[in-house]
Structures are given as structure tokens and as C-alpha cells.
Amino acid sequence: MVMIDLGRRSPKDGCVFVLRFDENLVIKELELLPGGMCRVISRNQNRYAPYTSPLKDLCIVGQVIWGDRTFPR
């Protein structure tokens, strides 16, 4: 279970967000990169490798602010 702030949809470096891909929701950490790019990072990197995406292509639903721990603001 996580708490999501739907008002926080602007990407921030090192924060965790809920992203929408088609009909799926995923929770990923974002690392902002130069040139409008972003590295999308899973906490389970053994199963899901990080990848790079243009920020404009990400559909950010909201920022995760609580789960099994407090997340950065």
C-alpha cells in the first residue's frame, strides 16, 4: 500500500512516482538528465533494468509520499 499525492506531477530528481503506461500503473524512481531526458529506475533492478526516456513521453500520475517508509519530497 502506498500514498500518492496526485498534485505532485512535476518530475523531481531522486523521487518516486506512479507512472501510467497504457492501462498499467508502475512505481519508479526518476533521475533527471540533461536534454529533457529522464532515467526510470526500478527498486527491483535484478528484474527491471533502468532505462532512459524523454520526459515529455512520461505520464506521471503522482508522487509516492508514503509506503513502507517515507519518500523524499
PDB file with one MODEL, atoms N, CA, C and O in Angstrom:
MODEL        1
ATOM      1  N   MET A   1       0.845  -1.159   0.000  1.00  0.00           N
ATOM      2  CA  MET A   1       0.000   0.000   0.000  1.00  0.00           C
ATOM      3  C   MET A   1       0.901   1.236   0.000  1.00  0.00           C
ATOM      4  O   MET A   1       1.896   1.297   0.723  1.00  0.00           O
ATOM      5  N   VAL A   2       0.538   2.202  -0.812  1.00  0.00           N
ATOM      6  CA  VAL A   2       1.281   3.461  -0.881  1.00  0.00           C
ATOM      7  C   VAL A   2       0.301   4.622  -0.871  1.00  0.00           C
ATOM      8  O   VAL A   2      -0.870   4.472  -1.220  1.00  0.00           O
ATOM      9  N   MET A   3       0.804   5.786  -0.462  1.00  0.00           N
ATOM     10  CA  MET A   3       0.022   7.018  -0.536  1.00  0.00           C
ATOM     11  C   MET A   3       0.617   7.856  -1.653  1.00  0.00           C
ATOM     12  O   MET A   3       1.830   8.054  -1.715  1.00  0.00           O
ATOM     13  N   ILE A   4      -0.242   8.345  -2.533  1.00  0.00           N
ATOM     14  CA  ILE A   4       0.194   9.106  -3.697  1.00  0.00           C
ATOM     15  C   ILE A   4      -0.394  10.504  -3.630  1.00  0.00           C
ATOM     16  O   ILE A   4      -1.597  10.667  -3.427  1.00  0.00           O
ATOM     17  N   ASP A   5       0.454  11.516  -3.800  1.00  0.00           N
ATOM     18  CA  ASP A   5      -0.003  12.898  -3.895  1.00  0.00           C
ATOM     19  C   ASP A   5      -0.246  13.193  -5.372  1.00  0.00           C
ATOM     20  O   ASP A   5       0.702  13.390  -6.132  1.00  0.00           O
ATOM     21  N   LEU A   6      -1.507  13.225  -5.775  1.00  0.00           N
ATOM     22  CA  LEU A   6      -1.862  13.433  -7.181  1.00  0.00           C
ATOM     23  C   LEU A   6      -1.559  14.846  -7.660  1.00  0.00           C
ATOM     24  O   LEU A   6      -1.552  15.100  -8.865  1.00  0.00           O
ATOM     25  N   GLY A   7      -1.311  15.764  -6.739  1.00  0.00           N
ATOM     26  CA  GLY A   7      -0.978  17.139  -7.099  1.00  0.00           C
ATOM     27  C   GLY A   7       0.489  17.321  -7.455  1.00  0.00           C
ATOM     28  O   GLY A   7       0.862  18.333  -8.049  1.00  0.00           O
ATOM     29  N   ARG A   8       1.310  16.368  -7.105  1.00  0.00           N
ATOM     30  CA  ARG A   8       2.755  16.444  -7.395  1.00  0.00           C
ATOM     31  C   ARG A   8       3.049  15.639  -8.655  1.00  0.00           C
ATOM     32  O   ARG A   8       3.342  14.445  -8.595  1.00  0.00           O
ATOM     33  N   ARG A   9       2.968  16.306  -9.776  1.00  0.00           N
ATOM     34  CA  ARG A   9       3.175  15.621 -11.049  1.00  0.00           C
ATOM     35  C   ARG A   9       4.394  16.137 -11.806  1.00  0.00           C
ATOM     36  O   ARG A   9       4.679  15.689 -12.916  1.00  0.00           O
ATOM     37  N   SER A  10       5.112  17.084 -11.199  1.00  0.00           N
ATOM     38  CA  SER A  10       6.339  17.588 -11.819  1.00  0.00           C
ATOM     39  C   SER A  10       7.494  16.688 -11.409  1.00  0.00           C
ATOM     40  O   SER A  10       7.698  16.452 -10.218  1.00  0.00           O
ATOM     41  N   PRO A  11       8.250  16.186 -12.370  1.00  0.00           N
ATOM     42  CA  PRO A  11       9.338  15.268 -12.029  1.00  0.00           C
ATOM     43  C   PRO A  11      10.410  15.954 -11.184  1.00  0.00           C
ATOM     44  O   PRO A  11      10.762  17.110 -11.415  1.00  0.00           O
ATOM     45  N   LYS A  12      10.919  15.211 -10.198  1.00  0.00           N
ATOM     46  CA  LYS A  12      11.992  15.684  -9.335  1.00  0.00           C
ATOM     47  C   LYS A  12      13.028  14.574  -9.247  1.00  0.00           C
ATOM     48  O   LYS A  12      12.692  13.395  -9.136  1.00  0.00           O
ATOM     49  N   ASP A  13      14.269  14.965  -9.296  1.00  0.00           N
ATOM     50  CA  ASP A  13      15.372  14.024  -9.239  1.00  0.00           C
ATOM     51  C   ASP A  13      15.358  13.234  -7.942  1.00  0.00           C
ATOM     52  O   ASP A  13      15.271  13.815  -6.860  1.00  0.00           O
ATOM     53  N   GLY A  14      15.442  11.912  -8.043  1.00  0.00           N
ATOM     54  CA  GLY A  14      15.530  11.063  -6.864  1.00  0.00           C
ATOM     55  C   GLY A  14      14.224  10.766  -6.167  1.00  0.00           C
ATOM     56  O   GLY A  14      14.224  10.087  -5.140  1.00  0.00           O
ATOM     57  N   CYS A  15      13.112  11.249  -6.685  1.00  0.00           N
ATOM     58  CA  CYS A  15      11.809  10.995  -6.071  1.00  0.00           C
ATOM     59  C   CYS A  15      11.119   9.831  -6.772  1.00  0.00           C
ATOM     60  O   CYS A  15      11.472   9.464  -7.893  1.00  0.00           O
ATOM     61  N   VAL A  16      10.140   9.266  -6.100  1.00  0.00           N
ATOM     62  CA  VAL A  16       9.429   8.093  -6.598  1.00  0.00           C
ATOM     63  C   VAL A  16       8.040   8.520  -7.063  1.00  0.00           C
ATOM     64  O   VAL A  16       7.330   9.238  -6.359  1.00  0.00           O
ATOM     65  N   PHE A  17       7.665   8.069  -8.256  1.00  0.00           N
ATOM     66  CA  PHE A  17       6.401   8.471  -8.864  1.00  0.00           C
ATOM     67  C   PHE A  17       5.624   7.266  -9.368  1.00  0.00           C
ATOM     68  O   PHE A  17       6.195   6.208  -9.636  1.00  0.00           O
ATOM     69  N   VAL A  18       4.318   7.440  -9.494  1.00  0.00           N
ATOM     70  CA  VAL A  18       3.479   6.473 -10.184  1.00  0.00           C
ATOM     71  C   VAL A  18       3.384   6.945 -11.632  1.00  0.00           C
ATOM     72  O   VAL A  18       3.020   8.088 -11.906  1.00  0.00           O
ATOM     73  N   LEU A  19       3.718   6.043 -12.549  1.00  0.00           N
ATOM     74  CA  LEU A  19       3.667   6.336 -13.978  1.00  0.00           C
ATOM     75  C   LEU A  19       2.603   5.472 -14.628  1.00  0.00           C
ATOM     76  O   LEU A  19       2.368   4.341 -14.202  1.00  0.00           O
ATOM     77  N   ARG A  20       1.964   5.999 -15.651  1.00  0.00           N
ATOM     78  CA  ARG A  20       0.956   5.242 -16.394  1.00  0.00           C
ATOM     79  C   ARG A  20       1.531   4.866 -17.757  1.00  0.00           C
ATOM     80  O   ARG A  20       2.042   5.715 -18.487  1.00  0.00           O
ATOM     81  N   PHE A  21       1.439   3.601 -18.079  1.00  0.00           N
ATOM     82  CA  PHE A  21       1.787   3.076 -19.400  1.00  0.00           C
ATOM     83  C   PHE A  21       0.564   2.332 -19.906  1.00  0.00           C
ATOM     84  O   PHE A  21       0.251   1.242 -19.426  1.00  0.00           O
ATOM     85  N   ASP A  22      -0.126   2.919 -20.873  1.00  0.00           N
ATOM     86  CA  ASP A  22      -1.379   2.354 -21.377  1.00  0.00           C
ATOM     87  C   ASP A  22      -2.340   2.183 -20.202  1.00  0.00           C
ATOM     88  O   ASP A  22      -2.764   3.175 -19.611  1.00  0.00           O
ATOM     89  N   GLU A  23      -2.688   0.951 -19.856  1.00  0.00           N
ATOM     90  CA  GLU A  23      -3.626   0.707 -18.755  1.00  0.00           C
ATOM     91  C   GLU A  23      -2.920   0.251 -17.486  1.00  0.00           C
ATOM     92  O   GLU A  23      -3.569  -0.160 -16.525  1.00  0.00           O
ATOM     93  N   ASN A  24      -1.587   0.323 -17.480  1.00  0.00           N
ATOM     94  CA  ASN A  24      -0.802  -0.160 -16.348  1.00  0.00           C
ATOM     95  C   ASN A  24      -0.230   0.995 -15.541  1.00  0.00           C
ATOM     96  O   ASN A  24       0.135   2.035 -16.089  1.00  0.00           O
ATOM     97  N   LEU A  25      -0.159   0.796 -14.229  1.00  0.00           N
ATOM     98  CA  LEU A  25       0.487   1.749 -13.336  1.00  0.00           C
ATOM     99  C   LEU A  25       1.731   1.094 -12.767  1.00  0.00           C
ATOM    100  O   LEU A  25       1.704  -0.071 -12.369  1.00  0.00           O
ATOM    101  N   VAL A  26       2.835   1.854 -12.728  1.00  0.00           N
ATOM    102  CA  VAL A  26       4.079   1.351 -12.162  1.00  0.00           C
ATOM    103  C   VAL A  26       4.656   2.408 -11.231  1.00  0.00           C
ATOM    104  O   VAL A  26       4.396   3.600 -11.393  1.00  0.00           O
ATOM    105  N   ILE A  27       5.435   1.965 -10.262  1.00  0.00           N
ATOM    106  CA  ILE A  27       6.089   2.876  -9.328  1.00  0.00           C
ATOM    107  C   ILE A  27       7.580   2.850  -9.635  1.00  0.00           C
ATOM    108  O   ILE A  27       8.219   1.799  -9.580  1.00  0.00           O
ATOM    109  N   LYS A  28       8.127   4.028  -9.963  1.00  0.00           N
ATOM    110  CA  LYS A  28       9.529   4.119 -10.371  1.00  0.00           C
ATOM    111  C   LYS A  28      10.169   5.383  -9.808  1.00  0.00           C
ATOM    112  O   LYS A  28       9.501   6.398  -9.609  1.00  0.00           O
ATOM    113  N   GLU A  29      11.468   5.307  -9.555  1.00  0.00           N
ATOM    114  CA  GLU A  29      12.256   6.480  -9.194  1.00  0.00           C
ATOM    115  C   GLU A  29      12.696   7.167 -10.481  1.00  0.00           C
ATOM    116  O   GLU A  29      12.995   6.498 -11.471  1.00  0.00           O
ATOM    117  N   LEU A  30      12.738   8.489 -10.474  1.00  0.00           N
ATOM    118  CA  LEU A  30      13.164   9.239 -11.647  1.00  0.00           C
ATOM    119  C   LEU A  30      14.484   9.939 -11.364  1.00  0.00           C
ATOM    120  O   LEU A  30      14.692  10.511 -10.294  1.00  0.00           O
ATOM    121  N   GLU A  31      15.365   9.880 -12.349  1.00  0.00           N
ATOM    122  CA  GLU A  31      16.632  10.621 -12.304  1.00  0.00           C
ATOM    123  C   GLU A  31      16.645  11.546 -13.510  1.00  0.00           C
ATOM    124  O   GLU A  31      16.682  11.085 -14.651  1.00  0.00           O
ATOM    125  N   LEU A  32      16.614  12.846 -13.262  1.00  0.00           N
ATOM    126  CA  LEU A  32      16.578  13.817 -14.347  1.00  0.00           C
ATOM    127  C   LEU A  32      17.940  13.901 -15.026  1.00  0.00           C
ATOM    128  O   LEU A  32      18.977  13.925 -14.363  1.00  0.00           O
ATOM    129  N   LEU A  33      17.922  13.945 -16.350  1.00  0.00           N
ATOM    130  CA  LEU A  33      19.134  14.004 -17.155  1.00  0.00           C
ATOM    131  C   LEU A  33      19.091  15.237 -18.046  1.00  0.00           C
ATOM    132  O   LEU A  33      18.014  15.788 -18.274  1.00  0.00           O
ATOM    133  N   PRO A  34      20.224  15.680 -18.550  1.00  0.00           N
ATOM    134  CA  PRO A  34      20.235  16.834 -19.457  1.00  0.00           C
ATOM    135  C   PRO A  34      19.449  16.548 -20.739  1.00  0.00           C
ATOM    136  O   PRO A  34      19.265  15.395 -21.128  1.00  0.00           O
ATOM    137  N   GLY A  35      18.996  17.611 -21.377  1.00  0.00           N
ATOM    138  CA  GLY A  35      18.318  17.490 -22.664  1.00  0.00           C
ATOM    139  C   GLY A  35      16.889  16.995 -22.597  1.00  0.00           C
ATOM    140  O   GLY A  35      16.379  16.434 -23.567  1.00  0.00           O
ATOM    141  N   GLY A  36      16.235  17.199 -21.454  1.00  0.00           N
ATOM    142  CA  GLY A  36      14.830  16.781 -21.343  1.00  0.00           C
ATOM    143  C   GLY A  36      14.645  15.279 -21.234  1.00  0.00           C
ATOM    144  O   GLY A  36      13.579  14.750 -21.548  1.00  0.00           O
ATOM    145  N   MET A  37      15.693  14.591 -20.787  1.00  0.00           N
ATOM    146  CA  MET A  37      15.633  13.136 -20.654  1.00  0.00           C
ATOM    147  C   MET A  37      15.527  12.748 -19.179  1.00  0.00           C
ATOM    148  O   MET A  37      15.768  13.562 -18.288  1.00  0.00           O
ATOM    149  N   CYS A  38      15.165  11.501 -18.946  1.00  0.00           N
ATOM    150  CA  CYS A  38      14.969  11.004 -17.597  1.00  0.00           C
ATOM    151  C   CYS A  38      15.337   9.523 -17.559  1.00  0.00           C
ATOM    152  O   CYS A  38      14.995   8.766 -18.468  1.00  0.00           O
ATOM    153  N   ARG A  39      16.033   9.119 -16.505  1.00  0.00           N
ATOM    154  CA  ARG A  39      16.284   7.694 -16.296  1.00  0.00           C
ATOM    155  C   ARG A  39      15.192   7.192 -15.360  1.00  0.00           C
ATOM    156  O   ARG A  39      14.943   7.778 -14.306  1.00  0.00           O
ATOM    157  N   VAL A  40      14.547   6.103 -15.755  1.00  0.00           N
ATOM    158  CA  VAL A  40      13.464   5.491 -14.987  1.00  0.00           C
ATOM    159  C   VAL A  40      14.055   4.263 -14.298  1.00  0.00           C
ATOM    160  O   VAL A  40      14.554   3.347 -14.951  1.00  0.00           O
ATOM    161  N   ILE A  41      13.990   4.263 -12.954  1.00  0.00           N
ATOM    162  CA  ILE A  41      14.697   3.265 -12.164  1.00  0.00           C
ATOM    163  C   ILE A  41      13.725   2.488 -11.294  1.00  0.00           C
ATOM    164  O   ILE A  41      12.900   3.068 -10.588  1.00  0.00           O
ATOM    165  N   SER A  42      13.834   1.170 -11.354  1.00  0.00           N
ATOM    166  CA  SER A  42      13.031   0.292 -10.504  1.00  0.00           C
ATOM    167  C   SER A  42      13.801  -0.017  -9.228  1.00  0.00           C
ATOM    168  O   SER A  42      15.030  -0.090  -9.254  1.00  0.00           O
ATOM    169  N   ARG A  43      13.111  -0.197  -8.128  1.00  0.00           N
ATOM    170  CA  ARG A  43      13.758  -0.631  -6.889  1.00  0.00           C
ATOM    171  C   ARG A  43      14.236  -2.084  -7.029  1.00  0.00           C
ATOM    172  O   ARG A  43      15.168  -2.506  -6.343  1.00  0.00           O
ATOM    173  N   ASN A  44      13.596  -2.833  -7.914  1.00  0.00           N
ATOM    174  CA  ASN A  44      13.953  -4.230  -8.162  1.00  0.00           C
ATOM    175  C   ASN A  44      14.788  -4.302  -9.440  1.00  0.00           C
ATOM    176  O   ASN A  44      14.307  -4.762 -10.476  1.00  0.00           O
ATOM    177  N   GLN A  45      16.043  -3.846  -9.362  1.00  0.00           N
ATOM    178  CA  GLN A  45      16.878  -3.774 -10.558  1.00  0.00           C
ATOM    179  C   GLN A  45      17.348  -5.146 -11.039  1.00  0.00           C
ATOM    180  O   GLN A  45      17.843  -5.266 -12.160  1.00  0.00           O
ATOM    181  N   ASN A  46      17.203  -6.172 -10.216  1.00  0.00           N
ATOM    182  CA  ASN A  46      17.530  -7.526 -10.679  1.00  0.00           C
ATOM    183  C   ASN A  46      16.540  -7.998 -11.737  1.00  0.00           C
ATOM    184  O   ASN A  46      16.878  -8.821 -12.589  1.00  0.00           O
ATOM    185  N   ARG A  47      15.329  -7.480 -11.680  1.00  0.00           N
ATOM    186  CA  ARG A  47      14.284  -7.903 -12.625  1.00  0.00           C
ATOM    187  C   ARG A  47      13.998  -6.850 -13.691  1.00  0.00           C
ATOM    188  O   ARG A  47      13.688  -7.197 -14.831  1.00  0.00           O
ATOM    189  N   TYR A  48      14.100  -5.557 -13.333  1.00  0.00           N
ATOM    190  CA  TYR A  48      13.762  -4.474 -14.251  1.00  0.00           C
ATOM    191  C   TYR A  48      14.942  -3.514 -14.369  1.00  0.00           C
ATOM    192  O   TYR A  48      15.234  -2.761 -13.439  1.00  0.00           O
ATOM    193  N   ALA A  49      15.606  -3.544 -15.495  1.00  0.00           N
ATOM    194  CA  ALA A  49      16.760  -2.672 -15.710  1.00  0.00           C
ATOM    195  C   ALA A  49      16.307  -1.221 -15.884  1.00  0.00           C
ATOM    196  O   ALA A  49      15.233  -0.974 -16.433  1.00  0.00           O
ATOM    197  N   PRO A  50      17.112  -0.262 -15.422  1.00  0.00           N
ATOM    198  CA  PRO A  50      16.795   1.153 -15.664  1.00  0.00           C
ATOM    199  C   PRO A  50      16.795   1.433 -17.168  1.00  0.00           C
ATOM    200  O   PRO A  50      17.489   0.768 -17.937  1.00  0.00           O
ATOM    201  N   TYR A  51      16.018   2.412 -17.563  1.00  0.00           N
ATOM    202  CA  TYR A  51      16.008   2.823 -18.966  1.00  0.00           C
ATOM    203  C   TYR A  51      15.843   4.332 -19.042  1.00  0.00           C
ATOM    204  O   TYR A  51      15.451   4.976 -18.069  1.00  0.00           O
ATOM    205  N   THR A  52      16.145   4.884 -20.204  1.00  0.00           N
ATOM    206  CA  THR A  52      16.073   6.323 -20.422  1.00  0.00           C
ATOM    207  C   THR A  52      14.886   6.640 -21.316  1.00  0.00           C
ATOM    208  O   THR A  52      14.605   5.926 -22.278  1.00  0.00           O
ATOM    209  N   SER A  53      14.191   7.732 -20.980  1.00  0.00           N
ATOM    210  CA  SER A  53      13.010   8.155 -21.730  1.00  0.00           C
ATOM    211  C   SER A  53      12.955   9.677 -21.786  1.00  0.00           C
ATOM    212  O   SER A  53      13.397  10.347 -20.853  1.00  0.00           O
ATOM    213  N   PRO A  54      12.415  10.230 -22.876  1.00  0.00           N
ATOM    214  CA  PRO A  54      12.161  11.676 -22.869  1.00  0.00           C
ATOM    215  C   PRO A  54      11.107  11.999 -21.806  1.00  0.00           C
ATOM    216  O   PRO A  54      10.116  11.280 -21.677  1.00  0.00           O
ATOM    217  N   LEU A  55      11.318  13.066 -21.055  1.00  0.00           N
ATOM    218  CA  LEU A  55      10.351  13.459 -20.021  1.00  0.00           C
ATOM    219  C   LEU A  55       8.962  13.668 -20.605  1.00  0.00           C
ATOM    220  O   LEU A  55       7.964  13.339 -19.963  1.00  0.00           O
ATOM    221  N   LYS A  56       8.887  14.210 -21.816  1.00  0.00           N
ATOM    222  CA  LYS A  56       7.584  14.510 -22.419  1.00  0.00           C
ATOM    223  C   LYS A  56       6.775  13.243 -22.706  1.00  0.00           C
ATOM    224  O   LYS A  56       5.560  13.313 -22.889  1.00  0.00           O
ATOM    225  N   ASP A  57       7.440  12.088 -22.745  1.00  0.00           N
ATOM    226  CA  ASP A  57       6.749  10.832 -23.021  1.00  0.00           C
ATOM    227  C   ASP A  57       6.238  10.129 -21.774  1.00  0.00           C
ATOM    228  O   ASP A  57       5.514   9.137 -21.870  1.00  0.00           O
ATOM    229  N   LEU A  58       6.614  10.642 -20.587  1.00  0.00           N
ATOM    230  CA  LEU A  58       6.170  10.016 -19.338  1.00  0.00           C
ATOM    231  C   LEU A  58       4.827  10.580 -18.903  1.00  0.00           C
ATOM    232  O   LEU A  58       4.614  11.792 -18.946  1.00  0.00           O
ATOM    233  N   CYS A  59       3.930   9.710 -18.489  1.00  0.00           N
ATOM    234  CA  CYS A  59       2.642  10.130 -17.937  1.00  0.00           C
ATOM    235  C   CYS A  59       2.720   9.936 -16.419  1.00  0.00           C
ATOM    236  O   CYS A  59       2.521   8.833 -15.910  1.00  0.00           O
ATOM    237  N   ILE A  60       3.016  11.039 -15.702  1.00  0.00           N
ATOM    238  CA  ILE A  60       3.159  10.981 -14.254  1.00  0.00           C
ATOM    239  C   ILE A  60       1.790  11.166 -13.609  1.00  0.00           C
ATOM    240  O   ILE A  60       1.135  12.193 -13.791  1.00  0.00           O
ATOM    241  N   VAL A  61       1.370  10.151 -12.850  1.00  0.00           N
ATOM    242  CA  VAL A  61       0.078  10.193 -12.155  1.00  0.00           C
ATOM    243  C   VAL A  61       0.198  10.993 -10.865  1.00  0.00           C
ATOM    244  O   VAL A  61      -0.691  11.778 -10.534  1.00  0.00           O
ATOM    245  N   GLY A  62       1.293  10.798 -10.137  1.00  0.00           N
ATOM    246  CA  GLY A  62       1.521  11.498  -8.874  1.00  0.00           C
ATOM    247  C   GLY A  62       2.772  10.987  -8.212  1.00  0.00           C
ATOM    248  O   GLY A  62       3.371  10.006  -8.652  1.00  0.00           O
ATOM    249  N   GLN A  63       3.166  11.666  -7.139  1.00  0.00           N
ATOM    250  CA  GLN A  63       4.374  11.296  -6.409  1.00  0.00           C
ATOM    251  C   GLN A  63       4.015  10.421  -5.221  1.00  0.00           C
ATOM    252  O   GLN A  63       3.080  10.717  -4.478  1.00  0.00           O
ATOM    253  N   VAL A  64       4.760   9.352  -5.050  1.00  0.00           N
ATOM    254  CA  VAL A  64       4.591   8.488  -3.882  1.00  0.00           C
ATOM    255  C   VAL A  64       5.198   9.218  -2.686  1.00  0.00           C
ATOM    256  O   VAL A  64       6.372   9.587  -2.710  1.00  0.00           O
ATOM    257  N   ILE A  65       4.395   9.424  -1.640  1.00  0.00           N
ATOM    258  CA  ILE A  65       4.882  10.146  -0.461  1.00  0.00           C
ATOM    259  C   ILE A  65       4.939   9.266   0.785  1.00  0.00           C
ATOM    260  O   ILE A  65       5.516   9.660   1.799  1.00  0.00           O
ATOM    261  N   TRP A  66       4.350   8.092   0.712  1.00  0.00           N
ATOM    262  CA  TRP A  66       4.395   7.177   1.844  1.00  0.00           C
ATOM    263  C   TRP A  66       4.184   5.769   1.351  1.00  0.00           C
ATOM    264  O   TRP A  66       3.434   5.531   0.404  1.00  0.00           O
ATOM    265  N   GLY A  67       4.848   4.844   1.996  1.00  0.00           N
ATOM    266  CA  GLY A  67       4.675   3.428   1.723  1.00  0.00           C
ATOM    267  C   GLY A  67       5.168   2.690   2.957  1.00  0.00           C
ATOM    268  O   GLY A  67       4.725   2.966   4.072  1.00  0.00           O
ATOM    269  N   ASP A  68       6.083   1.753   2.756  1.00  0.00           N
ATOM    270  CA  ASP A  68       6.668   1.082   3.907  1.00  0.00           C
ATOM    271  C   ASP A  68       7.730   1.970   4.555  1.00  0.00           C
ATOM    272  O   ASP A  68       8.374   1.587   5.532  1.00  0.00           O
ATOM    273  N   ARG A  69       7.895   3.170   3.983  1.00  0.00           N
ATOM    274  CA  ARG A  69       8.808   4.170   4.528  1.00  0.00           C
ATOM    275  C   ARG A  69       8.374   5.534   3.990  1.00  0.00           C
ATOM    276  O   ARG A  69       7.509   5.599   3.117  1.00  0.00           O
ATOM    277  N   THR A  70       8.952   6.612   4.488  1.00  0.00           N
ATOM    278  CA  THR A  70       8.665   7.931   3.974  1.00  0.00           C
ATOM    279  C   THR A  70       9.559   8.186   2.772  1.00  0.00           C
ATOM    280  O   THR A  70      10.750   7.878   2.816  1.00  0.00           O
ATOM    281  N   PHE A  71       9.013   8.740   1.710  1.00  0.00           N
ATOM    282  CA  PHE A  71       9.752   9.004   0.492  1.00  0.00           C
ATOM    283  C   PHE A  71      10.195  10.457   0.446  1.00  0.00           C
ATOM    284  O   PHE A  71       9.563  11.315   1.062  1.00  0.00           O
ATOM    285  N   PRO A  72      11.298  10.751  -0.294  1.00  0.00           N
ATOM    286  CA  PRO A  72      11.763  12.145  -0.385  1.00  0.00           C
ATOM    287  C   PRO A  72      10.731  13.054  -1.016  1.00  0.00           C
ATOM    288  O   PRO A  72       9.899  12.608  -1.805  1.00  0.00           O
ATOM    289  N   ARG A  73      10.784  14.335  -0.669  1.00  0.00           N
ATOM    290  CA  ARG A  73       9.893  15.315  -1.245  1.00  0.00           C
ATOM    291  C   ARG A  73      10.602  15.936  -2.388  1.00  0.00           C
ATOM    292  O   ARG A  73      10.051  16.813  -3.054  1.00  0.00           O
TER     293      ARG A  73
ENDMDL
END
